Amino acid sequence: VYLLNRYIANEEKPFYITYLQLKKYIGIATSTTSKNVVISDIMKTLRTMGLIEYHLVQTEEHKTNIIIDKVSNVLPK
C-alpha cells in the first residue's frame, strides 16, 4: 500500500526509495543493514507476484537505492 500510494503521488512515474525508508515504514530496526535482506526478500516477492517492477541503483557512497518503476494493486492473470 505504501509503495502504491507513493507511486500514485508521483503521478505513476518511477521514483526512488531507500532501504531505510522502507524499514521505517514497516517498523523494523533501522540501526543496522542486516535487515536489508528482509526488505530485499519482500521486494522480490512483490516482483514475483507481478505487483511491482523495480531495479537497484548503486550510489557514490556505496549505498543501494531502489527505483520503483511500476506498482499495481491487481495481481496479473
MARMAR-684008 format. One record per residue: residue number from 1; residue in three letters; chain; y, z, x of N, C-alpha, C, O in turn. Coordinates in steps of 0.02 Angstrom, whole numbers. Atoms other than C-alpha are relative to their C-alpha. Layout:
! MARMAR-684008
n->NUM&res->ALA&chain->A&n_py->Y&n_pz->Z&n_px->X&ca_py->Y&ca_pz->Z&ca_px->X&c_py->Y&c_pz->Z&c_px->X&o_py->Y&o_pz->Z&o_px->X;
...
***
This chain:
! MARMAR-684008
n->1&res->VAL&chain->A&n_py->-59&n_pz->0&n_px->42&ca_py->0&ca_pz->0&ca_px->0&c_py->63&c_pz->0&c_px->44&o_py->111&o_pz->-36&o_px->31;
n->2&res->TYR&chain->A&n_py->-57&n_pz->-4&n_px->-45&ca_py->118&ca_pz->44&ca_px->142&c_py->16&c_pz->-68&c_px->30&o_py->73&o_pz->-90&o_px->31;
n->3&res->LEU&chain->A&n_py->-11&n_pz->66&n_px->-31&ca_py->93&ca_pz->-124&ca_px->228&c_py->23&c_pz->-51&c_px->-52&o_py->66&o_pz->-92&o_px->-37;
n->4&res->LEU&chain->A&n_py->-21&n_pz->46&n_px->53&ca_py->110&ca_pz->-218&ca_px->63&c_py->73&c_pz->11&c_px->-17&o_py->111&o_pz->-37&o_px->-25;
n->5&res->ASN&chain->A&n_py->-70&n_pz->-15&n_px->15&ca_py->273&ca_pz->-129&ca_px->24&c_py->47&c_pz->-25&c_px->55&o_py->100&o_pz->-52&o_px->40;
n->6&res->ARG&chain->A&n_py->-41&n_pz->25&n_px->-55&ca_py->341&ca_pz->-168&ca_px->197&c_py->4&c_pz->-76&c_px->0&o_py->57&o_pz->-104&o_px->13;
n->7&res->TYR&chain->A&n_py->3&n_pz->73&n_px->1&ca_py->286&ca_pz->-350&ca_px->181&c_py->47&c_pz->-27&c_px->-55&o_py->84&o_pz->-74&o_px->-43;
n->8&res->ILE&chain->A&n_py->-43&n_pz->21&n_px->56&ca_py->373&ca_pz->-368&ca_px->12&c_py->74&c_pz->14&c_px->17&o_py->117&o_pz->-28&o_px->4;
n->9&res->ALA&chain->A&n_py->-69&n_pz->-16&n_px->-19&ca_py->530&ca_pz->-279&ca_px->76&c_py->27&c_pz->-48&c_px->52&o_py->88&o_pz->-58&o_px->56;
n->10&res->ASN&chain->A&n_py->-20&n_pz->49&n_px->-51&ca_py->533&ca_pz->-405&ca_px->219&c_py->-4&c_pz->-71&c_px->-26&o_py->-10&o_pz->-119&o_px->12;
n->11&res->GLU&chain->A&n_py->-1&n_pz->66&n_px->33&ca_py->534&ca_pz->-549&ca_px->94&c_py->-62&c_pz->-41&c_px->15&o_py->-59&o_pz->-102&o_px->21;
n->12&res->GLU&chain->A&n_py->65&n_pz->32&n_px->-13&ca_py->350&ca_pz->-587&ca_px->128&c_py->-1&c_pz->-42&c_px->64&o_py->-32&o_pz->-94&o_px->67;
n->13&res->LYS&chain->A&n_py->-1&n_pz->31&n_px->-66&ca_py->386&ca_pz->-635&ca_px->307&c_py->-33&c_pz->47&c_px->50&o_py->-35&o_pz->108&o_px->38;
n->14&res->PRO&chain->A&n_py->31&n_pz->-43&n_px->-50&ca_py->296&ca_pz->-570&ca_px->462&c_py->48&c_pz->55&c_px->25&o_py->108&o_pz->44&o_px->29;
n->15&res->PHE&chain->A&n_py->-38&n_pz->-55&n_px->-27&ca_py->354&ca_pz->-403&ca_px->530&c_py->-43&c_pz->38&c_px->50&o_py->-104&o_pz->32&o_px->50;
n->16&res->TYR&chain->A&n_py->40&n_pz->-38&n_px->-48&ca_py->304&ca_pz->-288&ca_px->671&c_py->0&c_pz->73&c_px->-19&o_py->47&o_pz->99&o_px->-50;
n->17&res->ILE&chain->A&n_py->8&n_pz->-70&n_px->13&ca_py->244&ca_pz->-111&ca_px->659&c_py->-36&c_pz->30&c_px->61&o_py->-73&o_pz->-5&o_px->96;
n->18&res->THR&chain->A&n_py->31&n_pz->-32&n_px->-58&ca_py->187&ca_pz->13&ca_px->790&c_py->-58&c_pz->45&c_px->-22&o_py->-63&o_pz->64&o_px->-80;
n->19&res->TYR&chain->A&n_py->54&n_pz->-47&n_px->13&ca_py->33&ca_pz->120&ca_px->803&c_py->29&c_pz->67&c_px->-22&o_py->1&o_pz->100&o_px->-66;
n->20&res->LEU&chain->A&n_py->-32&n_pz->-64&n_px->16&ca_py->148&ca_pz->272&ca_px->797&c_py->21&c_pz->3&c_px->-73&o_py->9&o_pz->52&o_px->-107;
n->21&res->GLN&chain->A&n_py->-22&n_pz->2&n_px->70&ca_py->223&ca_pz->220&ca_px->630&c_py->-60&c_pz->6&c_px->-48&o_py->-57&o_pz->43&o_px->-97;
n->22&res->LEU&chain->A&n_py->58&n_pz->-3&n_px->44&ca_py->51&ca_pz->193&ca_px->554&c_py->-33&c_pz->69&c_px->2&o_py->-56&o_pz->94&o_px->-49;
n->23&res->LYS&chain->A&n_py->30&n_pz->-67&n_px->-5&ca_py->-15&ca_pz->359&ca_px->621&c_py->41&c_pz->51&c_px->-39&o_py->13&o_pz->94&o_px->-72;
n->24&res->LYS&chain->A&n_py->-43&n_pz->-46&n_px->38&ca_py->135&ca_pz->450&ca_px->548&c_py->-12&c_pz->-9&c_px->-75&o_py->-17&o_pz->41&o_px->-111;
n->25&res->TYR&chain->A&n_py->8&n_pz->13&n_px->72&ca_py->110&ca_pz->366&ca_px->379&c_py->-66&c_pz->28&c_px->-27&o_py->-67&o_pz->58&o_px->-80;
n->26&res->ILE&chain->A&n_py->64&n_pz->-24&n_px->26&ca_py->-74&ca_pz->409&ca_px->363&c_py->-14&c_pz->73&c_px->18&o_py->-63&o_pz->102&o_px->-5;
n->27&res->GLY&chain->A&n_py->4&n_pz->-71&n_px->-14&ca_py->-49&ca_pz->582&ca_px->436&c_py->-50&c_pz->21&c_px->53&o_py->-81&o_pz->74&o_px->47;
n->28&res->ILE&chain->A&n_py->42&n_pz->-21&n_px->-55&ca_py->-149&ca_pz->583&ca_px->596&c_py->43&c_pz->13&c_px->61&o_py->101&o_pz->-8&o_px->64;
n->29&res->ALA&chain->A&n_py->-38&n_pz->-22&n_px->-59&ca_py->-96&ca_pz->653&ca_px->765&c_py->36&c_pz->-58&c_px->33&o_py->7&o_pz->-111&o_px->45;
n->30&res->THR&chain->A&n_py->-41&n_pz->52&n_px->-33&ca_py->44&ca_pz->554&ca_px->846&c_py->12&c_pz->17&c_px->73&o_py->43&o_pz->-22&o_px->109;
n->31&res->SER&chain->A&n_py->-15&n_pz->-23&n_px->-68&ca_py->47&ca_pz->651&ca_px->1010&c_py->-46&c_pz->-31&c_px->52&o_py->-37&o_pz->-20&o_px->112;
n->32&res->THR&chain->A&n_py->47&n_pz->30&n_px->-47&ca_py->-96&ca_pz->553&ca_px->1087&c_py->-17&c_pz->-71&c_px->-21&o_py->-12&o_pz->-88&o_px->-80;
n->33&res->THR&chain->A&n_py->19&n_pz->69&n_px->16&ca_py->-151&ca_pz->372&ca_px->1098&c_py->-74&c_pz->-5&c_px->-19&o_py->-97&o_pz->-59&o_px->-38;
n->34&res->SER&chain->A&n_py->72&n_pz->4&n_px->15&ca_py->-334&ca_pz->418&ca_px->1068&c_py->-12&c_pz->-17&c_px->-74&o_py->-65&o_pz->-44&o_px->-91;
n->35&res->LYS&chain->A&n_py->7&n_pz->16&n_px->71&ca_py->-306&ca_pz->399&ca_px->880&c_py->15&c_pz->-73&c_px->-15&o_py->7&o_pz->-96&o_px->-71;
n->36&res->ASN&chain->A&n_py->-13&n_pz->71&n_px->11&ca_py->-256&ca_pz->217&ca_px->905&c_py->-63&c_pz->-37&c_px->-19&o_py->-60&o_pz->-88&o_px->-54;
n->37&res->VAL&chain->A&n_py->64&n_pz->31&n_px->19&ca_py->-440&ca_pz->174&ca_px->888&c_py->-10&c_pz->4&c_px->-75&o_py->-36&o_pz->-43&o_px->-106;
n->38&res->VAL&chain->A&n_py->5&n_pz->-7&n_px->72&ca_py->-434&ca_pz->240&ca_px->710&c_py->42&c_pz->-53&c_px->-34&o_py->20&o_pz->-86&o_px->-82;
n->39&res->ILE&chain->A&n_py->-45&n_pz->51&n_px->28&ca_py->-286&ca_pz->127&ca_px->671&c_py->-30&c_pz->-70&c_px->10&o_py->-30&o_pz->-110&o_px->-36;
n->40&res->SER&chain->A&n_py->31&n_pz->65&n_px->-14&ca_py->-373&ca_pz->-21&ca_px->754&c_py->-58&c_pz->-14&c_px->-47&o_py->-65&o_pz->-69&o_px->-73;
n->41&res->ASP&chain->A&n_py->57&n_pz->8&n_px->46&ca_py->-529&ca_pz->7&ca_px->650&c_py->23&c_pz->-13&c_px->-72&o_py->-6&o_pz->-55&o_px->-106;
n->42&res->ILE&chain->A&n_py->-26&n_pz->11&n_px->67&ca_py->-429&ca_pz->19&ca_px->489&c_py->27&c_pz->-71&c_px->-6&o_py->14&o_pz->-106&o_px->-55;
n->43&res->MET&chain->A&n_py->-30&n_pz->67&n_px->2&ca_py->-334&ca_pz->-141&ca_px->531&c_py->-55&c_pz->-54&c_px->0&o_py->-50&o_pz->-103&o_px->-37;
n->44&res->LYS&chain->A&n_py->55&n_pz->48&n_px->-2&ca_py->-495&ca_pz->-234&ca_px->574&c_py->-37&c_pz->-3&c_px->-66&o_py->-56&o_pz->-57&o_px->-89;
n->45&res->THR&chain->A&n_py->34&n_pz->-2&n_px->65&ca_py->-575&ca_pz->-178&ca_px->411&c_py->42&c_pz->-36&c_px->-52&o_py->15&o_pz->-75&o_px->-92;
n->46&res->LEU&chain->A&n_py->-43&n_pz->34&n_px->48&ca_py->-425&ca_pz->-236&ca_px->309&c_py->1&c_pz->-76&c_px->12&o_py->2&o_pz->-115&o_px->-35;
n->47&res->ARG&chain->A&n_py->2&n_pz->72&n_px->-16&ca_py->-428&ca_pz->-404&ca_px->401&c_py->-67&c_pz->-30&c_px->-23&o_py->-69&o_pz->-84&o_px->-52;
n->48&res->THR&chain->A&n_py->66&n_pz->24&n_px->20&ca_py->-616&ca_pz->-423&ca_px->371&c_py->-4&c_pz->-8&c_px->-76&o_py->-36&o_pz->-54&o_px->-101;
n->49&res->MET&chain->A&n_py->0&n_pz->3&n_px->74&ca_py->-588&ca_pz->-388&ca_px->186&c_py->46&c_pz->-56&c_px->-25&o_py->44&o_pz->-72&o_px->-85;
n->50&res->GLY&chain->A&n_py->-46&n_pz->53&n_px->20&ca_py->-454&ca_pz->-525&ca_px->184&c_py->65&c_pz->25&c_px->-29&o_py->101&o_pz->-13&o_px->-62;
n->51&res->LEU&chain->A&n_py->-61&n_pz->-28&n_px->29&ca_py->-312&ca_pz->-408&ca_px->137&c_py->60&c_pz->-7&c_px->45&o_py->117&o_pz->-5&o_px->21;
n->52&res->ILE&chain->A&n_py->-56&n_pz->10&n_px->-45&ca_py->-207&ca_pz->-431&ca_px->293&c_py->-18&c_pz->-52&c_px->54&o_py->-76&o_pz->-63&o_px->69;
n->53&res->GLU&chain->A&n_py->5&n_pz->42&n_px->-59&ca_py->-178&ca_pz->-554&ca_px->433&c_py->49&c_pz->28&c_px->51&o_py->106&o_pz->43&o_px->34;
n->54&res->TYR&chain->A&n_py->-44&n_pz->-28&n_px->-51&ca_py->-107&ca_pz->-489&ca_px->596&c_py->-21&c_pz->-23&c_px->69&o_py->-75&o_pz->-51&o_px->79;
n->55&res->HIS&chain->A&n_py->16&n_pz->10&n_px->-70&ca_py->-100&ca_pz->-511&ca_px->783&c_py->36&c_pz->53&c_px->41&o_py->84&o_pz->84&o_px->17;
n->56&res->LEU&chain->A&n_py->-28&n_pz->-52&n_px->-43&ca_py->-59&ca_pz->-396&ca_px->928&c_py->44&c_pz->-31&c_px->53&o_py->31&o_pz->-86&o_px->77;
n->57&res->VAL&chain->A&n_py->-46&n_pz->23&n_px->-51&ca_py->85&ca_pz->-415&ca_px->1050&c_py->11&c_pz->56&c_px->50&o_py->27&o_pz->113&o_px->31;
n->58&res->GLN&chain->A&n_py->-10&n_pz->-49&n_px->-54&ca_py->97&ca_pz->-325&ca_px->1217&c_py->74&c_pz->0&c_px->19&o_py->103&o_pz->-53&o_px->30;
n->59&res->THR&chain->A&n_py->-71&n_pz->-4&n_px->-20&ca_py->273&ca_pz->-262&ca_px->1258&c_py->6&c_pz->8&c_px->75&o_py->-44&o_pz->18&o_px->110;
n->60&res->GLU&chain->A&n_py->-12&n_pz->-8&n_px->-71&ca_py->352&ca_pz->-250&ca_px->1429&c_py->-19&c_pz->70&c_px->24&o_py->-36&o_pz->79&o_px->83;
n->61&res->GLU&chain->A&n_py->17&n_pz->-69&n_px->-18&ca_py->319&ca_pz->-62&ca_px->1426&c_py->-75&c_pz->13&c_px->-4&o_py->-97&o_pz->71&o_px->-3;
n->62&res->HIS&chain->A&n_py->73&n_pz->-4&n_px->5&ca_py->132&ca_pz->-98&ca_px->1411&c_py->-22&c_pz->37&c_px->-63&o_py->-74&o_pz->71&o_px->-64;
n->63&res->LYS&chain->A&n_py->19&n_pz->-26&n_px->65&ca_py->130&ca_pz->-42&ca_px->1230&c_py->-18&c_pz->-58&c_px->-44&o_py->4&o_pz->-115&o_px->-33;
n->64&res->THR&chain->A&n_py->22&n_pz->53&n_px->45&ca_py->50&ca_pz->-140&ca_px->1091&c_py->33&c_pz->8&c_px->-68&o_py->30&o_pz->62&o_px->-98;
n->65&res->ASN&chain->A&n_py->-27&n_pz->2&n_px->68&ca_py->141&ca_pz->-187&ca_px->932&c_py->-45&c_pz->-43&c_px->-43&o_py->-77&o_pz->-89&o_px->-18;
n->66&res->ILE&chain->A&n_py->40&n_pz->39&n_px->47&ca_py->55&ca_pz->-254&ca_px->779&c_py->49&c_pz->-43&c_px->-40&o_py->96&o_pz->-18&o_px->-70;
n->67&res->ILE&chain->A&n_py->-40&n_pz->46&n_px->41&ca_py->132&ca_pz->-408&ca_px->699&c_py->-41&c_pz->-14&c_px->-63&o_py->-95&o_pz->-43&o_px->-60;
n->68&res->ILE&chain->A&n_py->33&n_pz->13&n_px->64&ca_py->85&ca_pz->-414&ca_px->516&c_py->24&c_pz->-68&c_px->-24&o_py->83&o_pz->-77&o_px->-39;
n->69&res->ASP&chain->A&n_py->-18&n_pz->68&n_px->21&ca_py->81&ca_pz->-597&ca_px->466&c_py->-2&c_pz->-9&c_px->-75&o_py->39&o_pz->-45&o_px->-103;
n->70&res->LYS&chain->A&n_py->7&n_pz->9&n_px->72&ca_py->25&ca_pz->-581&ca_px->286&c_py->-37&c_pz->61&c_px->-28&o_py->-83&o_pz->87&o_px->4;
n->71&res->VAL&chain->A&n_py->34&n_pz->-55&n_px->35&ca_py->-26&ca_pz->-444&ca_px->163&c_py->-13&c_pz->-23&c_px->-71&o_py->30&o_pz->-54&o_px->-103;
n->72&res->SER&chain->A&n_py->19&n_pz->17&n_px->69&ca_py->-116&ca_pz->-468&ca_px->-2&c_py->-25&c_pz->62&c_px->-35&o_py->-53&o_pz->107&o_px->-2;
n->73&res->ASN&chain->A&n_py->28&n_pz->-56&n_px->38&ca_py->-160&ca_pz->-346&ca_px->-139&c_py->-60&c_pz->-21&c_px->-42&o_py->-82&o_pz->16&o_px->-86;
n->74&res->VAL&chain->A&n_py->56&n_pz->26&n_px->37&ca_py->-302&ca_pz->-453&ca_px->-204&c_py->-55&c_pz->-21&c_px->50&o_py->-42&o_pz->-57&o_px->98;
n->75&res->LEU&chain->A&n_py->55&n_pz->21&n_px->-42&ca_py->-473&ca_pz->-473&ca_px->-124&c_py->-13&c_pz->-74&c_px->-11&o_py->-14&o_pz->-97&o_px->-68;
n->76&res->PRO&chain->A&n_py->15&n_pz->71&n_px->8&ca_py->-512&ca_pz->-656&ca_px->-89&c_py->-68&c_pz->-9&c_px->-33&o_py->-112&o_pz->33&o_px->-28;
n->77&res->LYS&chain->A&n_py->64&n_pz->14&n_px->34&ca_py->-651&ca_pz->-735&ca_px->-191&c_py->-51&c_pz->-29&c_px->47&o_py->-107&o_pz->-44&o_px->27;
***
